[in-house]
Amino acid sequence: MRTPLPLLIVAILAAGHGAVSVGGALFMEDVEQMLRLSSFLSGAFLLVGADMLVRQRRWSVLLIWLSAIVYFLSIVLPAFGLHGSDAFSMLMNAFYWSVGVRVFLAIAAHLALKRAASMANTAVNADLPPASRLP
């Protein structure tokens, strides 16, 4: 089975971002173990999600969303503990960009999988009319 190009692009982006997270978790110094663990988990979810995305599995979208949630909570919860309600103004812009990339990857994975499934369905049932023409 050949992987469609949009799925492959999203998978490569997710794997690259996940490899940076896992690598960073292994080489971080002077950080709490919980931050190291959450960074490793977030990256591992992205790497496994990228692998499943190449295999065109729906669970890949869930894993990529889970990566975004773990990453977001691992930074925001300690920030709220230190700064209270001012936590969001204390966080760096890089955090928001990284969360944005992870959310983008999850949405792009969902859309790419949906498109690949509809293309496969069209190829198998080429003689059927499009869904927009059905009553």
N, CA, C and O atoms as a printed pandas DataFrame, in Angstrom:
     atom_number atom_name residue_name chain_id  residue_number  x_coord  y_coord  z_coord
0              1         N          MET        A               1    0.841   -1.173    0.000
1              2        CA          MET        A               1    0.000    0.000    0.000
2              3         C          MET        A               1    0.888    1.239    0.000
3              4         O          MET        A               1    1.788    1.367    0.830
4              5         N          ARG        A               2    0.636    2.124   -0.912
5              6        CA          ARG        A               2    1.428    3.340   -1.061
6              7         C          ARG        A               2    0.862    4.432   -0.165
7              8         O          ARG        A               2   -0.352    4.626   -0.106
8              9         N          THR        A               3    1.751    5.149    0.538
9             10        CA          THR        A               3    1.321    6.226    1.425
10            11         C          THR        A               3    1.126    7.497    0.608
11            12         O          THR        A               3    2.032    7.909   -0.117
12            13         N          PRO        A               4   -0.046    8.123    0.716
13            14        CA          PRO        A               4   -0.280    9.386   -0.003
14            15         C          PRO        A               4    0.683   10.473    0.493
15            16         O          PRO        A               4    1.092   10.480    1.655
16            17         N          LEU        A               5    1.030   11.382   -0.408
17            18        CA          LEU        A               5    2.012   12.420   -0.113
18            19         C          LEU        A               5    1.618   13.310    1.074
19            20         O          LEU        A               5    2.479   13.589    1.908
20            21         N          PRO        A               6    0.357   13.773    1.196
21            22        CA          PRO        A               6    0.024   14.598    2.362
22            23         C          PRO        A               6    0.242   13.869    3.697
23            24         O          PRO        A               6    0.699   14.468    4.670
24            25         N          LEU        A               7   -0.086   12.591    3.729
25            26        CA          LEU        A               7    0.153   11.818    4.950
26            27         C          LEU        A               7    1.637   11.703    5.250
27            28         O          LEU        A               7    2.058   11.802    6.402
28            29         N          LEU        A               8    2.413   11.497    4.221
29            30        CA          LEU        A               8    3.858   11.371    4.388
30            31         C          LEU        A               8    4.476   12.677    4.890
31            32         O          LEU        A               8    5.359   12.657    5.748
32            33         N          ILE        A               9    4.018   13.803    4.361
33            34        CA          ILE        A               9    4.540   15.101    4.802
34            35         C          ILE        A               9    4.220   15.346    6.268
35            36         O          ILE        A               9    5.096   15.748    7.034
36            37         N          VAL        A              10    2.971   15.107    6.668
37            38        CA          VAL        A              10    2.578   15.316    8.063
38            39         C          VAL        A              10    3.338   14.351    8.972
39            40         O          VAL        A              10    3.753   14.728   10.068
40            41         N          ALA        A              11    3.522   13.120    8.527
41            42        CA          ALA        A              11    4.256   12.137    9.335
42            43         C          ALA        A              11    5.713   12.550    9.521
43            44         O          ALA        A              11    6.259   12.398   10.614
44            45         N          ILE        A              12    6.344   13.065    8.485
45            46        CA          ILE        A              12    7.738   13.508    8.603
46            47         C          ILE        A              12    7.843   14.693    9.550
47            48         O          ILE        A              12    8.753   14.748   10.376
48            49         N          LEU        A              13    6.915   15.645    9.437
49            50        CA          LEU        A              13    6.919   16.788   10.356
50            51         C          LEU        A              13    6.707   16.344   11.803
51            52         O          LEU        A              13    7.380   16.835   12.710
52            53         N          ALA        A              14    5.775   15.420   12.018
53            54        CA          ALA        A              14    5.510   14.925   13.372
54            55         C          ALA        A              14    6.707   14.154   13.916
55            56         O          ALA        A              14    7.067   14.300   15.084
56            57         N          ALA        A              15    7.316   13.338   13.071
57            58        CA          ALA        A              15    8.480   12.568   13.522
58            59         C          ALA        A              15    9.651   13.489   13.849
59            60         O          ALA        A              15   10.371   13.245   14.817
60            61         N          GLY        A              16    9.849   14.526   13.071
61            62        CA          GLY        A              16   10.917   15.484   13.363
62            63         C          GLY        A              16   10.699   16.204   14.670
63            64         O          GLY        A              16   11.626   16.352   15.467
64            65         N          HIS        A              17    9.473   16.654   14.897
65            66        CA          HIS        A              17    9.151   17.340   16.155
66            67         C          HIS        A              17    9.254   16.372   17.337
67            68         O          HIS        A              17    9.723   16.746   18.412
68            69         N          GLY        A              18    8.817   15.143   17.133
69            70        CA          GLY        A              18    8.900   14.140   18.202
70            71         C          GLY        A              18   10.333   13.757   18.524
71            72         O          GLY        A              18   10.671   13.554   19.690
72            73         N          ALA        A              19   11.184   13.654   17.502
73            74        CA          ALA        A              19   12.589   13.318   17.735
74            75         C          ALA        A              19   13.290   14.405   18.531
75            76         O          ALA        A              19   14.136   14.111   19.376
76            77         N          VAL        A              20   12.945   15.663   18.268
77            78        CA          VAL        A              20   13.524   16.768   19.040
78            79         C          VAL        A              20   13.088   16.677   20.499
79            80         O          VAL        A              20   13.901   16.897   21.397
80            81         N          SER        A              21   11.822   16.357   20.750
81            82        CA          SER        A              21   11.332   16.240   22.124
82            83         C          SER        A              21   11.991   15.080   22.866
83            84         O          SER        A              21   12.402   15.227   24.017
84            85         N          VAL        A              22   12.088   13.947   22.214
85            86        CA          VAL        A              22   12.717   12.787   22.855
86            87         C          VAL        A              22   14.202   13.047   23.082
87            88         O          VAL        A              22   14.735   12.759   24.154
88            89         N          GLY        A              23   14.859   13.590   22.075
89            90        CA          GLY        A              23   16.282   13.903   22.219
90            91         C          GLY        A              23   16.533   14.935   23.305
91            92         O          GLY        A              23   17.487   14.820   24.073
92            93         N          GLY        A              24   15.670   15.944   23.364
93            94        CA          GLY        A              24   15.804   16.949   24.410
94            95         C          GLY        A              24   15.609   16.362   25.792
95            96         O          GLY        A              24   16.284   16.762   26.741
96            97         N          ALA        A              25   14.694   15.417   25.913
97            98        CA          ALA        A              25   14.457   14.786   27.215
98            99         C          ALA        A              25   15.669   13.984   27.667
99           100         O          ALA        A              25   15.948   13.895   28.863
100          101         N          LEU        A              26   16.377   13.411   26.727
101          102        CA          LEU        A              26   17.535   12.599   27.082
102          103         C          LEU        A              26   18.747   13.444   27.456
103          104         O          LEU        A              26   19.595   13.001   28.231
104          105         N          PHE        A              27   18.836   14.656   26.911
105          106        CA          PHE        A              27   20.033   15.459   27.124
106          107         C          PHE        A              27   19.815   16.707   27.979
107          108         O          PHE        A              27   20.741   17.502   28.143
108          109         N          MET        A              28   18.615   16.896   28.525
109          110        CA          MET        A              28   18.365   18.051   29.381
110          111         C          MET        A              28   19.142   17.925   30.681
111          112         O          MET        A              28   19.274   16.834   31.236
112          113         N          GLU        A              29   19.652   19.049   31.157
113          114        CA          GLU        A              29   20.337   19.073   32.440
114          115         C          GLU        A              29   19.592   20.004   33.383
115          116         O          GLU        A              29   18.934   20.947   32.945
116          117         N          ASP        A              30   19.694   19.740   34.656
117          118        CA          ASP        A              30   19.114   20.580   35.696
118          119         C          ASP        A              30   17.616   20.812   35.514
119          120         O          ASP        A              30   17.145   21.940   35.660
120          121         N          VAL        A              31   16.875   19.774   35.201
121          122        CA          VAL        A              31   15.416   19.869   35.123
122          123         C          VAL        A              31   14.814   18.787   36.011
123          124         O          VAL        A              31   15.460   17.791   36.336
124          125         N          GLU        A              32   13.579   19.007   36.387
125          126        CA          GLU        A              32   12.884   18.026   37.218
126          127         C          GLU        A              32   12.613   16.760   36.403
127          128         O          GLU        A              32   12.479   16.799   35.180
128          129         N          GLN        A              33   12.538   15.661   37.107
129          130        CA          GLN        A              33   12.276   14.380   36.443
130          131         C          GLN        A              33   10.912   14.374   35.755
131          132         O          GLN        A              33   10.744   13.746   34.709
132          133         N          MET        A              34    9.934   15.078   36.346
133          134        CA          MET        A              34    8.599   15.097   35.746
134          135         C          MET        A              34    8.616   15.805   34.386
135          136         O          MET        A              34    7.943   15.374   33.449
136          137         N          LEU        A              35    9.383   16.885   34.284
137          138        CA          LEU        A              35    9.489   17.583   32.998
138          139         C          LEU        A              35   10.223   16.715   31.981
139          140         O          LEU        A              35    9.854   16.682   30.807
140          141         N          ARG        A              36   11.241   16.025   32.423
141          142        CA          ARG        A              36   11.976   15.118   31.533
142          143         C          ARG        A              36   11.055   13.997   31.040
143          144         O          ARG        A              36   11.058   13.657   29.856
144          145         N          LEU        A              37   10.267   13.427   31.960
145          146        CA          LEU        A              37    9.350   12.351   31.593
146          147         C          LEU        A              37    8.259   12.843   30.646
147          148         O          LEU        A              37    7.941   12.175   29.662
148          149         N          SER        A              38    7.689   14.006   30.942
149          150        CA          SER        A              38    6.612   14.508   30.083
150          151         C          SER        A              38    7.135   14.884   28.697
151          152         O          SER        A              38    6.432   14.694   27.704
152          153         N          SER        A              39    8.347   15.409   28.613
153          154        CA          SER        A              39    8.928   15.718   27.308
154          155         C          SER        A              39    9.176   14.428   26.525
155          156         O          SER        A              39    8.919   14.371   25.323
156          157         N          PHE        A              40    9.669   13.405   27.198
157          158        CA          PHE        A              40    9.895   12.123   26.539
158          159         C          PHE        A              40    8.573   11.518   26.060
159          160         O          PHE        A              40    8.484   11.037   24.931
160          161         N          LEU        A              41    7.541   11.542   26.920
161          162        CA          LEU        A              41    6.237   10.983   26.535
162          163         C          LEU        A              41    5.629   11.736   25.366
163          164         O          LEU        A              41    5.103   11.134   24.431
164          165         N          SER        A              42    5.706   13.058   25.426
165          166        CA          SER        A              42    5.153   13.870   24.350
166          167         C          SER        A              42    5.835   13.550   23.025
167          168         O          SER        A              42    5.166   13.407   22.002
168          169         N          GLY        A              43    7.148   13.438   23.035
169          170        CA          GLY        A              43    7.874   13.090   21.820
170          171         C          GLY        A              43    7.601   11.672   21.360
171          172         O          GLY        A              43    7.489   11.411   20.162
172          173         N          ALA        A              44    7.493   10.753   22.313
173          174        CA          ALA        A              44    7.218    9.359   21.951
174          175         C          ALA        A              44    5.828    9.218   21.325
175          176         O          ALA        A              44    5.644    8.459   20.373
176          177         N          PHE        A              45    4.854    9.952   21.865
177          178        CA          PHE        A              45    3.517    9.927   21.264
178          179         C          PHE        A              45    3.566   10.440   19.827
179          180         O          PHE        A              45    2.897    9.898   18.947
180          181         N          LEU        A              46    4.355   11.483   19.592
181          182        CA          LEU        A              46    4.481   12.003   18.230
182          183         C          LEU        A              46    5.166   11.000   17.301
183          184         O          LEU        A              46    4.738   10.817   16.162
184          185         N          LEU        A              47    6.223   10.354   17.783
185          186        CA          LEU        A              47    6.923    9.379   16.946
186          187         C          LEU        A              47    6.044    8.182   16.598
187          188         O          LEU        A              47    6.001    7.749   15.446
188          189         N          VAL        A              48    5.349    7.655   17.592
189          190        CA          VAL        A              48    4.455    6.517   17.335
190          191         C          VAL        A              48    3.281    6.952   16.453
191          192         O          VAL        A              48    2.851    6.215   15.566
192          193         N          GLY        A              49    2.768    8.165   16.713
193          194        CA          GLY        A              49    1.691    8.693   15.883
194          195         C          GLY        A              49    2.127    8.862   14.435
195          196         O          GLY        A              49    1.350    8.589   13.520
196          197         N          ALA        A              50    3.353    9.308   14.216
197          198        CA          ALA        A              50    3.871    9.460   12.849
198          199         C          ALA        A              50    3.980    8.100   12.155
199          200         O          ALA        A              50    3.650    7.967   10.977
200          201         N          ASP        A              51    4.441    7.105   12.890
201          202        CA          ASP        A              51    4.538    5.754   12.328
202          203         C          ASP        A              51    3.150    5.228   11.963
203          204         O          ASP        A              51    2.960    4.650   10.892
204          205         N          MET        A              52    2.196    5.429   12.846
205          206        CA          MET        A              52    0.839    4.957   12.568
206          207         C          MET        A              52    0.190    5.759   11.447
207          208         O          MET        A              52   -0.656    5.240   10.718
208          209         N          LEU        A              53    0.584    7.019   11.309
209          210        CA          LEU        A              53    0.046    7.838   10.230
210          211         C          LEU        A              53    0.502    7.315    8.870
211          212         O          LEU        A              53   -0.274    7.305    7.915
212          213         N          VAL        A              54    1.757    6.882    8.784
213          214        CA          VAL        A              54    2.251    6.294    7.540
214          215         C          VAL        A              54    1.479    5.018    7.225
215          216         O          VAL        A              54    1.241    4.698    6.060
216          217         N          ARG        A              55    1.095    4.302    8.257
217          218        CA          ARG        A              55    0.311    3.066    8.068
218          219         C          ARG        A              55   -1.178    3.345    7.900
219          220         O          ARG        A              55   -1.975    2.419    7.744
220          221         N          GLN        A              56   -1.553    4.629    7.932
221          222        CA          GLN        A              56   -2.932    5.099    7.736
222          223         C          GLN        A              56   -3.893    4.566    8.789
223          224         O          GLN        A              56   -4.977    4.082    8.464
224          225         N          ARG        A              57   -3.494    4.656   10.036
225          226        CA          ARG        A              57   -4.325    4.232   11.158
226          227         C          ARG        A              57   -4.957    5.446   11.819
227          228         O          ARG        A              57   -4.292    6.466   12.002
228          229         N          ARG        A              58   -6.208    5.351   12.173
229          230        CA          ARG        A              58   -6.935    6.450   12.820
230          231         C          ARG        A              58   -6.367    6.790   14.196
231          232         O          ARG        A              58   -6.449    7.941   14.625
232          233         N          TRP        A              59   -5.804    5.825   14.881
233          234        CA          TRP        A              59   -5.265    6.066   16.224
234          235         C          TRP        A              59   -4.115    7.068   16.198
235          236         O          TRP        A              59   -3.778    7.642   17.234
236          237         N          SER        A              60   -3.518    7.284   15.053
237          238        CA          SER        A              60   -2.411    8.235   14.967
238          239         C          SER        A              60   -2.862    9.640   15.344
239          240         O          SER        A              60   -2.111   10.380   15.980
240          241         N          VAL        A              61   -4.073   10.013   14.962
241          242        CA          VAL        A              61   -4.587   11.345   15.292
242          243         C          VAL        A              61   -4.736   11.479   16.804
243          244         O          VAL        A              61   -4.398   12.519   17.370
244          245         N          LEU        A              62   -5.233   10.451   17.452
245          246        CA          LEU        A              62   -5.379   10.483   18.904
246          247         C          LEU        A              62   -4.020   10.621   19.590
247          248         O          LEU        A              62   -3.883   11.377   20.551
248          249         N          LEU        A              63   -3.034    9.906   19.108
249          250        CA          LEU        A              63   -1.699   10.002   19.710
250          251         C          LEU        A              63   -1.086   11.381   19.523
251          252         O          LEU        A              63   -0.411   11.883   20.422
252          253         N          ILE        A              64   -1.310   11.996   18.379
253          254        CA          ILE        A              64   -0.770   13.333   18.153
254          255         C          ILE        A              64   -1.492   14.352   19.042
255          256         O          ILE        A              64   -0.856   15.263   19.573
256          257         N          TRP        A              65   -2.797   14.211   19.206
257          258        CA          TRP        A              65   -3.524   15.078   20.143
258          259         C          TRP        A              65   -3.039   14.849   21.571
259          260         O          TRP        A              65   -2.876   15.800   22.335
260          261         N          LEU        A              66   -2.812   13.605   21.925
261          262        CA          LEU        A              66   -2.323   13.283   23.265
262          263         C          LEU        A              66   -0.953   13.914   23.510
263          264         O          LEU        A              66   -0.663   14.367   24.617
264          265         N          SER        A              67   -0.131   13.940   22.496
265          266        CA          SER        A              67    1.170   14.594   22.604
266          267         C          SER        A              67    1.008   16.083   22.898
267          268         O          SER        A              67    1.708   16.635   23.747
268          269         N          ALA        A              68    0.086   16.727   22.194
269          270        CA          ALA        A              68   -0.149   18.162   22.417
270          271         C          ALA        A              68   -0.672   18.422   23.824
271          272         O          ALA        A              68   -0.274   19.395   24.465
272          273         N          ILE        A              69   -1.555   17.565   24.302
273          274        CA          ILE        A              69   -2.134   17.752   25.637
274          275         C          ILE        A              69   -1.082   17.544   26.720
275          276         O          ILE        A              69   -0.995   18.328   27.665
276          277         N          VAL        A              70   -0.285   16.490   26.586
277          278        CA          VAL        A              70    0.768   16.229   27.576
278          279         C          VAL        A              70    1.772   17.375   27.597
279          280         O          VAL        A              70    2.188   17.823   28.665
280          281         N          TYR        A              71    2.157   17.844   26.422
281          282        CA          TYR        A              71    3.115   18.949   26.347
282          283         C          TYR        A              71    2.537   20.214   26.990
283          284         O          TYR        A              71    3.209   20.879   27.778
284          285         N          PHE        A              72    1.302   20.536   26.653
285          286        CA          PHE        A              72    0.659   21.733   27.196
286          287         C          PHE        A              72    0.558   21.671   28.716
287          288         O          PHE        A              72    0.910   22.628   29.407
288          289         N          LEU        A              73    0.077   20.546   29.231
289          290        CA          LEU        A              73   -0.086   20.419   30.681
290          291         C          LEU        A              73    1.243   20.366   31.423
291          292         O          LEU        A              73    1.337   20.851   32.551
292          293         N          SER        A              74    2.264   19.790   30.814
293          294        CA          SER        A              74    3.557   19.690   31.493
294          295         C          SER        A              74    4.206   21.051   31.690
295          296         O          SER        A              74    5.035   21.209   32.586
296          297         N          ILE        A              75    3.855   22.022   30.884
297          298        CA          ILE        A              75    4.407   23.368   31.029
298          299         C          ILE        A              75    3.460   24.269   31.808
299          300         O          ILE        A              75    3.905   25.055   32.645
300          301         N          VAL        A              76    2.169   24.168   31.548
301          302        CA          VAL        A              76    1.200   25.088   32.144
302          303         C          VAL        A              76    0.965   24.797   33.628
303          304         O          VAL        A              76    0.885   25.730   34.426
304          305         N          LEU        A              77    0.853   23.540   34.008
305          306        CA          LEU        A              77    0.570   23.236   35.414
306          307         C          LEU        A              77    1.659   23.738   36.368
307          308         O          LEU        A              77    1.324   24.361   37.375
308          309         N          PRO        A              78    2.947   23.497   36.095
309          310        CA          PRO        A              78    3.969   24.078   36.975
310          311         C          PRO        A              78    3.970   25.610   36.947
311          312         O          PRO        A              78    4.247   26.249   37.962
312          313         N          ALA        A              79    3.661   26.198   35.787
313          314        CA          ALA        A              79    3.617   27.659   35.694
314          315         C          ALA        A              79    2.501   28.217   36.562
315          316         O          ALA        A              79    2.677   29.254   37.201
316          317         N          PHE        A              80    1.360   27.550   36.594
317          318        CA          PHE        A              80    0.278   28.001   37.469
318          319         C          PHE        A              80    0.663   27.852   38.934
319          320         O          PHE        A              80    0.273   28.668   39.770
320          321         N          GLY        A              81    1.428   26.810   39.245
321          322        CA          GLY        A              81    1.881   26.630   40.624
322          323         C          GLY        A              81    2.812   27.745   41.074
323          324         O          GLY        A              81    2.781   28.147   42.237
324          325         N          LEU        A              82    3.634   28.245   40.169
325          326        CA          LEU        A              82    4.579   29.310   40.509
326          327         C          LEU        A              82    3.986   30.706   40.412
327          328         O          LEU        A              82    4.244   31.547   41.272
328          329         N          HIS        A              83    3.191   30.965   39.369
329          330        CA          HIS        A              83    2.754   32.327   39.085
330          331         C          HIS        A              83    1.260   32.560   39.239
331          332         O          HIS        A              83    0.804   33.695   39.104
332          333         N          GLY        A              84    0.499   31.535   39.511
333          334        CA          GLY        A              84   -0.949   31.701   39.660
334          335         C          GLY        A              84   -1.602   32.083   38.344
335          336         O          GLY        A              84   -1.292   31.520   37.294
336          337         N          SER        A              85   -2.512   33.049   38.416
337          338        CA          SER        A              85   -3.273   33.428   37.228
338          339         C          SER        A              85   -2.438   34.176   36.191
339          340         O          SER        A              85   -2.893   34.352   35.061
340          341         N          ASP        A              86   -1.235   34.620   36.540
341          342        CA          ASP        A              86   -0.351   35.300   35.583
342          343         C          ASP        A              86    0.506   34.314   34.778
343          344         O          ASP        A              86    1.432   34.729   34.080
344          345         N          ALA        A              87    0.210   33.042   34.868
345          346        CA          ALA        A              87    1.055   32.016   34.246
346          347         C          ALA        A              87    1.177   32.198   32.738
347          348         O          ALA        A              87    2.264   32.043   32.180
348          349         N          PHE        A              88    0.069   32.525   32.074
349          350        CA          PHE        A              88    0.120   32.619   30.616
350          351         C          PHE        A              88    0.943   33.806   30.139
351          352         O          PHE        A              88    1.494   33.769   29.039
352          353         N          SER        A              89    1.035   34.844   30.935
353          354        CA          SER        A              89    1.871   35.975   30.531
354          355         C          SER        A              89    3.348   35.720   30.836
355          356         O          SER        A              89    4.214   36.419   30.309
356          357         N          MET        A              90    3.648   34.724   31.683
357          358        CA          MET        A              90    5.027   34.409   32.029
358          359         C          MET        A              90    5.681   33.421   31.054
359          360         O          MET        A              90    6.906   33.316   30.996
360          361         N          LEU        A              91    4.866   32.712   30.301
361          362        CA          LEU        A              91    5.411   31.704   29.389
362          363         C          LEU        A              91    6.016   32.349   28.151
363          364         O          LEU        A              91    5.567   33.406   27.707
364          365         N          MET        A              92    7.041   31.704   27.598
365          366        CA          MET        A              92    7.733   32.238   26.426
366          367         C          MET        A              92    6.941   31.969   25.148
367          368         O          MET        A              92    6.109   31.063   25.089
368          369         N          ASN        A              93    7.219   32.771   24.139
369          370        CA          ASN        A              93    6.544   32.603   22.849
370          371         C          ASN        A              93    6.861   31.252   22.212
371          372         O          ASN        A              93    6.037   30.714   21.473
372          373         N          ALA        A              94    8.031   30.701   22.483
373          374        CA          ALA        A              94    8.395   29.401   21.916
374          375         C          ALA        A              94    7.426   28.308   22.364
375          376         O          ALA        A              94    7.137   27.381   21.608
376          377         N          PHE        A              95    6.932   28.420   23.581
377          378        CA          PHE        A              95    5.953   27.451   24.079
378          379         C          PHE        A              95    4.678   27.506   23.240
379          380         O          PHE        A              95    4.146   26.471   22.839
380          381         N          TYR        A              96    4.196   28.714   22.978
381          382        CA          TYR        A              96    2.967   28.862   22.201
382          383         C          TYR        A              96    3.161   28.379   20.762
383          384         O          TYR        A              96    2.257   27.771   20.189
384          385         N          TRP        A              97    4.316   28.638   20.180
385          386        CA          TRP        A              97    4.602   28.139   18.836
386          387         C          TRP        A              97    4.630   26.615   18.826
387          388         O          TRP        A              97    4.091   25.985   17.916
388          389         N          SER        A              98    5.256   26.029   19.830
389          390        CA          SER        A              98    5.357   24.573   19.884
390          391         C          SER        A              98    3.987   23.925   20.065
391          392         O          SER        A              98    3.685   22.917   19.426
392          393         N          VAL        A              99    3.165   24.498   20.928
393          394        CA          VAL        A              99    1.798   23.976   21.095
394          395         C          VAL        A              99    1.024   24.148   19.793
395          396         O          VAL        A              99    0.279   23.257   19.386
396          397         N          GLY        A             100    1.201   25.290   19.145
397          398        CA          GLY        A             100    0.517   25.532   17.874
398          399         C          GLY        A             100    0.913   24.532   16.803
399          400         O          GLY        A             100    0.069   24.078   16.031
400          401         N          VAL        A             101    2.190   24.187   16.752
401          402        CA          VAL        A             101    2.655   23.192   15.776
402          403         C          VAL        A             101    2.031   21.836   16.077
403          404         O          VAL        A             101    1.615   21.125   15.162
404          405         N          ARG        A             102    1.964   21.478   17.341
405          406        CA          ARG        A             102    1.388   20.176   17.695
406          407         C          ARG        A             102   -0.105   20.114   17.378
407          408         O          ARG        A             102   -0.597   19.088   16.908
408          409         N          VAL        A             103   -0.819   21.197   17.630
409          410        CA          VAL        A             103   -2.248   21.232   17.289
410          411         C          VAL        A             103   -2.415   21.195   15.771
411          412         O          VAL        A             103   -3.293   20.500   15.262
412          413         N          PHE        A             104   -1.577   21.941   15.045
413          414        CA          PHE        A             104   -1.619   21.911   13.587
414          415         C          PHE        A             104   -1.373   20.501   13.065
415          416         O          PHE        A             104   -2.062   20.051   12.149
416          417         N          LEU        A             105   -0.395   19.799   13.641
417          418        CA          LEU        A             105   -0.094   18.436   13.198
418          419         C          LEU        A             105   -1.291   17.511   13.409
419          420         O          LEU        A             105   -1.585   16.675   12.555
420          421         N          ALA        A             106   -1.976   17.654   14.532
421          422        CA          ALA        A             106   -3.139   16.802   14.800
422          423         C          ALA        A             106   -4.267   17.080   13.804
423          424         O          ALA        A             106   -4.892   16.153   13.289
424          425         N          ILE        A             107   -4.518   18.356   13.539
425          426        CA          ILE        A             107   -5.573   18.710   12.586
426          427         C          ILE        A             107   -5.184   18.270   11.173
427          428         O          ILE        A             107   -6.008   17.724   10.439
428          429         N          ALA        A             108   -3.936   18.509   10.801
429          430        CA          ALA        A             108   -3.476   18.108    9.467
430          431         C          ALA        A             108   -3.513   16.591    9.297
431          432         O          ALA        A             108   -3.857   16.096    8.223
432          433         N          ALA        A             109   -3.162   15.854   10.344
433          434        CA          ALA        A             109   -3.216   14.386   10.275
434          435         C          ALA        A             109   -4.647   13.909   10.075
435          436         O          ALA        A             109   -4.907   13.004    9.282
436          437         N          HIS        A             110   -5.568   14.524   10.801
437          438        CA          HIS        A             110   -6.979   14.144   10.666
438          439         C          HIS        A             110   -7.470   14.405    9.238
439          440         O          HIS        A             110   -8.098   13.543    8.623
440          441         N          LEU        A             111   -7.182   15.588    8.723
441          442        CA          LEU        A             111   -7.641   15.932    7.380
442          443         C          LEU        A             111   -6.973   15.062    6.304
443          444         O          LEU        A             111   -7.624   14.640    5.348
444          445         N          ALA        A             112   -5.681   14.803    6.467
445          446        CA          ALA        A             112   -4.972   13.980    5.490
446          447         C          ALA        A             112   -5.493   12.543    5.498
447          448         O          ALA        A             112   -5.637   11.927    4.441
448          449         N          LEU        A             113   -5.774   12.010    6.685
449          450        CA          LEU        A             113   -6.334   10.653    6.758
450          451         C          LEU        A             113   -7.721   10.606    6.137
451          452         O          LEU        A             113   -8.066    9.656    5.434
452          453         N          LYS        A             114   -8.505   11.628    6.399
453          454        CA          LYS        A             114   -9.856   11.680    5.840
454          455         C          LYS        A             114   -9.801   11.747    4.313
455          456         O          LYS        A             114  -10.572   11.076    3.627
456          457         N          ARG        A             115   -8.887   12.560    3.790
457          458        CA          ARG        A             115   -8.737   12.681    2.339
458          459         C          ARG        A             115   -8.239   11.373    1.735
459          460         O          ARG        A             115   -8.716   10.952    0.681
460          461         N          ALA        A             116   -7.283   10.731    2.399
461          462        CA          ALA        A             116   -6.762    9.459    1.884
462          463         C          ALA        A             116   -7.849    8.396    1.871
463          464         O          ALA        A             116   -7.926    7.594    0.941
464          465         N          ALA        A             117   -8.691    8.388    2.902
465          466        CA          ALA        A             117   -9.779    7.409    2.948
466          467         C          ALA        A             117  -10.801    7.674    1.844
467          468         O          ALA        A             117  -11.303    6.738    1.223
468          469         N          SER        A             118  -11.104    8.936    1.604
469          470        CA          SER        A             118  -12.083    9.236    0.558
470          471         C          SER        A             118  -11.507    8.951   -0.827
471          472         O          SER        A             118  -12.233    8.526   -1.726
472          473         N          MET        A             119  -10.199    9.184   -1.003
473          474        CA          MET        A             119   -9.570    8.866   -2.286
474          475         C          MET        A             119   -9.561    7.357   -2.513
475          476         O          MET        A             119   -9.785    6.900   -3.634
476          477         N          ALA        A             120   -9.304    6.580   -1.462
477          478        CA          ALA        A             120   -9.307    5.126   -1.587
478          479         C          ALA        A             120  -10.714    4.629   -1.892
479          480         O          ALA        A             120  -10.892    3.697   -2.676
480          481         N          ASN        A             121  -11.703    5.246   -1.278
481          482        CA          ASN        A             121  -13.089    4.860   -1.511
482          483         C          ASN        A             121  -13.498    5.200   -2.936
483          484         O          ASN        A             121  -14.216    4.429   -3.573
484          485         N          THR        A             122  -13.054    6.333   -3.441
485          486        CA          THR        A             122  -13.373    6.723   -4.809
486          487         C          THR        A             122  -12.705    5.784   -5.804
487          488         O          THR        A             122  -13.292    5.443   -6.830
488          489         N          ALA        A             123  -11.477    5.365   -5.503
489          490        CA          ALA        A             123  -10.772    4.470   -6.414
490          491         C          ALA        A             123  -11.438    3.108   -6.475
491          492         O          ALA        A             123  -11.485    2.488   -7.537
492          493         N          VAL        A             124  -11.959    2.633   -5.340
493          494        CA          VAL        A             124  -12.607    1.326   -5.304
494          495         C          VAL        A             124  -13.993    1.400   -5.938
495          496         O          VAL        A             124  -14.398    0.495   -6.668
496          497         N          ASN        A             125  -14.718    2.481   -5.656
497          498        CA          ASN        A             125  -16.091    2.618   -6.139
498          499         C          ASN        A             125  -16.179    3.735   -7.180
499          500         O          ASN        A             125  -16.970    4.666   -7.025
500          501         N          ALA        A             126  -15.389    3.648   -8.215
501          502        CA          ALA        A             126  -15.330    4.717   -9.210
502          503         C          ALA        A             126  -16.639    4.876   -9.970
503          504         O          ALA        A             126  -16.922    5.952  -10.496
504          505         N          ASP        A             127  -17.436    3.823  -10.034
505          506        CA          ASP        A             127  -18.668    3.904  -10.790
506          507         C          ASP        A             127  -19.820    4.531  -10.005
507          508         O          ASP        A             127  -20.854    4.848  -10.593
508          509         N          LEU        A             128  -19.667    4.719   -8.677
509          510        CA          LEU        A             128  -20.718    5.326   -7.871
510          511         C          LEU        A             128  -20.668    6.844   -8.007
511          512         O          LEU        A             128  -19.598    7.415   -8.220
512          513         N          PRO        A             129  -21.819    7.496   -7.884
513          514        CA          PRO        A             129  -21.839    8.959   -7.959
514          515         C          PRO        A             129  -21.230    9.554   -6.692
515          516         O          PRO        A             129  -21.210    8.892   -5.654
516          517         N          PRO        A             130  -20.736   10.783   -6.755
517          518        CA          PRO        A             130  -20.182   11.432   -5.560
518          519         C          PRO        A             130  -21.244   11.574   -4.483
519          520         O          PRO        A             130  -22.439   11.579   -4.780
520          521         N          ALA        A             131  -20.816   11.688   -3.244
521          522        CA          ALA        A             131  -21.744   11.764   -2.114
522          523         C          ALA        A             131  -22.598   13.025   -2.183
523          524         O          ALA        A             131  -23.705   13.045   -1.644
524          525         N          SER        A             132  -22.112   14.067   -2.827
525          526        CA          SER        A             132  -22.875   15.318   -2.893
526          527         C          SER        A             132  -24.110   15.171   -3.786
527          528         O          SER        A             132  -25.047   15.963   -3.681
528          529         N          ARG        A             133  -24.116   14.169   -4.659
529          530        CA          ARG        A             133  -25.271   13.989   -5.553
530          531         C          ARG        A             133  -26.304   13.028   -4.971
531          532         O          ARG        A             133  -27.402   12.907   -5.514
532          533         N          LEU        A             134  -25.981   12.361   -3.903
533          534        CA          LEU        A             134  -26.930   11.409   -3.324
534          535         C          LEU        A             134  -28.048   12.151   -2.631
535          536         O          LEU        A             134  -27.833   13.243   -2.106
536          537         N          PRO        A             135  -29.272   11.564   -2.618
537          538        CA          PRO        A             135  -30.426   12.248   -1.976
538          539         C          PRO        A             135  -30.283   12.340   -0.486
539          540         O          PRO        A             135  -31.161   12.881    0.186
